Amino acid sequence: MRYSVVSKEMAAERLAAEAEKAGALNITRTKLLGGVFCDLDEAQAGKLARIPGLKVKLLKEFNTDQVMTELPPVETISDVFYLLRSYFSPPLTGTGLTVAVLDSGVRKTHRSLLNKVIYEANFSESPSADDVFGHGTQVAFVVAGGMHGIGEKAGVSPGATIMNIKVISDEGLGSDESIILGIDRVCDLAEEARRNGLWPTDEMYPNVINLSLGGEDDGDEDNPVRVACREASEVYGLDVIAAAGNSGPKMTTVMLPACDPEVIAVGAIETNDDLVVWEKSARGPTIQGETKPDFVIWGTNLEMASNDNDEEYVSKSGTSFAAPMLAGLTGLLWESGRRAYGESWPFRWTEARQYAPYFSTKPVNAPVKKDNAYGFGLPAMGTMLGQVAQTSAPAADMTSAMNMLMMMTMMAGMTGGF
């Protein structure tokens, strides 16, 4: 059986030596975790667990969760985001954003994803980084699919790029080990980009990790995947965005790693309704009592690229697709801010959360404070972009201000008042 062996006191080298002494096989070290993965039988695991300061755990199973739906009967989210982008001149595209999609692979030959995948790595048990299961292609599309023209099927930031980090097998399953090794690789890429003096807008500089996957929350803040996510956020400066899960409306159903306070947990609202939380969207609190999710965004009846062939599209629902929508929105907000304040202007959801009550919206009957169904609420994109774009431009240049007013009016009418 496969185990993780971690310790806050021991270095990975000593952990590996102790595991080997106990008879472990196929030992794999991880940088972020400060631990190892290895094959042990029950007796060997028990022997290791008796060493003070050591935690020995069976690997957890992680999977994706999605719901097939009918094609959307009204205007698509592609159209909504096209209008949002086009109220700027030149239109926003999310250029400069690179999202590492840790999922089941990506069909990079799909017409909507051509030239979007700039890096691939495979940590699953399957032979290639291609998407046989079908989930990762849809997630990548939501972030960055399509071109820029109206009427085209497109994701939130069609100018963004994707790192295809396969951690889910062709059967739809992953483990602590595959996910942590994937996060390890993304952090290595971020570190390498900084070492080489690349700007954060360079395509080889990852900015966001998207985890549209999850396992059951075990309430352990030292869970290996949670530790890796925290390291990626706190040490490497990456936003880690995760799907809340599709086990609602029961309480305490937010998945791991979305349950971790450092991770941005995203729930889903109905696409064609006025800020109604999707029934299956997971609810908090977490086992440790954290109020989750952090945000909600559209997650039902979304049309996106299929992995079956290069022309086909499918319609699905799930918080798996709400998470990359928030990840993709990073690109529009960041690009807008860079235009106003210069290329060095940063944006992170992790830091923006402290101001979330001022830029998020909920129904009038929802709690004003962060709650366990809506979190802070739906990011009011028009308002956020308007605030970000405010700059000391010459008084004669009123184009952006006028465009913002028009955009906010249009988006409020289309999405129920935000």
N, C-alpha and C positions, 0 to 999 in steps of 0.2 A: 504494500500500500504506500501511497505517496503522502509525505508529511512536510510541514514547514517547521523549522527549528529556529527560534529567535531568542535573543537575549539583549537586554539593555546594557549589560555589563561586559559581555564578551565580544571580541572582534570576530568578524566572519571567518577568519583563518582558524581561530581556535574552535569555533563552532563546527567547522568542517572536520577538524581533527577529532573532536569528541564524537561526532556522528560516525566518522570512519572507524573509530575505536569500538563503537557499539555495533558495528557490522553493517552500516548503511551503504547502499549502492547508489550509483547514478546521482552523485552529489552536484547540485548547481548552486552557485553563489549569486547573491543579488546585492547590488550596491545600495539601493534605496532602503531596503529592509534591514540591512546589517545582519542578515541571517542566511540560511541555506534551505534548499528543498532537497529531499532525498527519499529513497525507497527504504522502508523499514517494515519488519514484521511487528506484531503486537508486543512481543517480549522486548524487542530492541527499543521500541518507542517508549515502553514503560521504564526501561533502564535509563534512557536519556532524560526522561522527565523527572527522574529523581535527583538530577544534578541541580543544585541551588541556582536560581536565576534563569533557568532555561524553560521555555515554553515550547511544547511539542504538540502540534495540532494536525489532524487529518485535513487534507485539502478540501475546501468547499467547492461545490459545483455552482457555476454561474451560467446564466442563460439569458437569451433575449426573449422579449414578450411582445407580440404584435397581434393585431386583429384585422382580418380582411374585411373590407367594407365595400359598399357600392360607390361608384364614382360620384363625386360631389355634384349636387343638383344646381348650385348657383356658382357665382364667380369663385375662382380658385384662390388659394393663398398666393399662388404665383402672381396673379393679377394685383392682389392687394400690395404685395411687396414691390411689384413693378411701379405702382403709383407712388409708393413711399419713396423709392429711389429717385424717380423721375422728377420730383418736385425740387430737386437741386440741379444747378447748372454749373458744370456738367453733371449728369446723373451719378449718384453714388453706385458703386458696384461691390464694395467690400474689399477692394484691392489692397494687398499688403497683409491680409489675414491668412495664416496657415493653421488649419485645425488637424490635429492628429486624431483620426477616427479609429478607436480600438474596438474592433468588431469582427464580423465574419468574412472580411475581405471586401474588395470593391471591383465591380466590373468596369474597368477603366476605359473600355472600348465603347461603352454606351454613348450615343450621340450627344447626350447632355453632360457627359463627364470627360469628353476628349480633352487631353492636355491638362486636366485638373490634378491628377495624381502625380506628385513629384518625388515620392519616395515610398518604398514598400519594404515591409519586413513581416516574417511569418513566425509566430510563436505558438501556433496551434498544433494539434496532432495531425493536421491534414497536410497534404504534400505541397500545396502552393498557396500564394496569397490571393488567388482568385476567389470570387464569391459564388460558392455553390449553394449555400444555405439561403441567401437572398436578402439578408437583413442589412449588412454593411453598405450595400449599393444604395439602398433607400436613404440611409442615414447620411451618406456622403452627398446625395442629391439635395437633401433638405438644406445642407450647409451651403453648397457651392454649385449646384447643378445649373445647366442652361447657359444661354448667352444673355444678351441684354435687350433684345427687341420685345415689344409688346406682343401678346398673343403666344409667345413661346413659353413652354413649361420651364420653370426656373426655380432655383432655391432662393434663399434669403440673400446671399452675397455671391452672385455669379462670377465676381472677379477674384474670389478667394481660391486658395489651393488646398489640397488634401494630402495628408500623409496616411497611407493605408497600412495600419498596424494590425495584422490579423491575430486575434487572441481567442476567437471563437471558431470551433471546428466546423467542418462541412455538415455535421449533424446538429449544429446549434448549441454546442456545449463548450465551456471554458473552465478554467480553474484559477485558484489564487496564483499559481505559478505562472501560467501563461499571461495573466493580466499584469502581474508585477514585472515580469520580464519585458512586457510591452511598454509599461510606464518607464522602466529603467532606460529603454532605448530612446524614448522621446526626450527624457532628461539629458541623456548623453548628447543628443543632437542639439539641444538648447545650449548646453555647456560648450560644445564645439563651435557653434555659431558665435557665441560671445567671445571665445578665445580667438576666433578668426576675424573679429572686429566687424561682424555683419550687423546691419541695422535690424531691429525687430520686424521690419516690413519685408525683409528678404524671405523668399519662399522656403529656404532651408532653415529658417528660424521658427520653430513651432511656438505658437502663442497660446493655444487652447488644447486640452485633452477632452474629447467627448467619449463618455462611457454610457452608451445606451444598452446597458446590461445590468445584471444584479444577482445577488444571492440573498438568502434570508439573513436579516440582521440578528447577530448573536449578542448584541449589547456589549461587546468587548472593544474598548477603545484602542487596544493594542492588536486588533485583527490585522494581519499582514497587509491586506489590500488597503485598509484605512491608513495604515502607517505610510505606505507608498504614496497614496494620494496626498497626504499632508506634506510629505517631503517635496513632492512635485510642486505644490502650491507655495509652501513657506520658504523653501530653499532655492527652487529654480524659477519661481515667479510665474508659473503657468496657472491659468484658470483651469480648474478641473470641474467639468459640468457633467452631471449624471442624471439619468432618468429616475424619477421617484418610484416608478413601478405601477403595475396594472392590477393590484389586488384590492382596490377600494370597492365599496366605500367603507370597509372596516377600518377602525383606527389601528394605529401602530403597525402599519403595513409598508412603510417606506423601506425600500431595499437598501442593502449594503452594495456600494459605498455611498449612496446618496444620503444615508443616515448620518454621516460624519459632519460635524459642524463646519469644517473647512471646505467641504465639497458643496458646490452649487447644485441643489436638488430642484428638478423641474417637474411640475405636475402638468396635467392637461386640462384645458377647457374645451367645450364644444365649439367647433369651427363656425357653425352657422347659427349660433344662439348668442344671447346677450350675457356674456360673462358667467355662464353656467359651468361649474366644474363637471368634467366627464365623470360619470358614475364610477368607472373602474380606476380612476386616478387614485393612487395610494394616498393615504392620510397619515399624519402624525398623531400623537407625538412618537418619537423614537423610543426604543426600550430604555434609553438613558434619560428620557424626558425632554429631549430637544424638540423645539417647534419646527416642523418641516411640513411641506417643502419650503423652498425659498421663494420661488416664483411659479406662476402658471402661464402657459401660452398655448396657442391652438395645437390640438393633437388628434383631431378626428377627421375622417374622410379626406385625408391628404393624398393628393396625386403625386407620384414620384417614380423614378426610374426603376425598371425591373432588371433583375439579373439574368432573365431568360434569354433575351436577345438585345441587340443594340438599338432597337427602335421602340420597344414596348414600354408601357407605363402601367402601374398598378395603383390601387387606392387602399390605404391602410390607416389604422388608428392605433394610438398608443403613446405613452409618455416617452417611448423610445424615439419618437419623432418630434416631440415637444423640446427635448433636450438639444438636438442639433439646431432647432430653430433659434433658440437663445444663443447657441454658439455662433451661428451665422450672423445674428444681429450685432454681435461684437464688431464685425467688420464694418458695418454701416456707421455705428457710433464712433468707432476709432477713426475711420476715414474722414468723417465730418469734423472731428476734433483736430485732426492733423491739418486739414485745410485752413482751419481758423487759427491754430496756435503753433503750427510748425511740425516737422517730422518727428520731433522728440516727444510729442504729447502722448501720454500713455492712457490706456483704458483697461480696467480689470473689473469684472463683476464682483470678485472677492472684496475689493475695496468699495465698490459702488453700493454694496448692501447696506452700509451704514446710513446712506441717504435714501434707501429704497422707499420709505413711506412718502417721500415727496415726489417720486416719479412713477409710482405704481397706482393702479386703480382696481377697485372691487365693486360689486353690487352694493347698493345702499344698506341692505340688510346683513351684510357680512361684518365681522369684527373689524374695527379700525386698525388695531394692532395686528402684527403678524399672527396668523392662525394656522391650524393644522389641516386646512383644506386648500386655501388660497396662498398660504405663505404671506408674502408682502402684497401679492396680487399680480396682475398683468402689467408688465412694463409699458408705460404710456409712451410709445415710440415717437409719436409726433412731438410731444412735450420734451422728451429727452434730447432728440436731435435738435430741437429749437434752442434748448439751453446750451448744448455743446457748441452749436454754431455761432452763438453770440460772441462777437469779437470786435475789436476797435478798428473796424474797417472804415474807410472814408464815408462821410455822411452821404455823399452823392451815390454811393453804391447801396441801393436798397433792395436789390434783387433777392438776396438770400432771406431777408426779413419778410418780404412779401411772399416768397415761395413758402416759407415756414408757416405763415398764417393760413395760406391756401391749403397746405398739406394737413395741418392740424384740423382744419374744418372738414376736409375730405375724409380723413381717417376716423374722425369722431362719428361721422355719418355712417361709415361702413362697418364699424365694429362696436357700436353700442356705447358711444360716449367717452372714448378715451382720447 
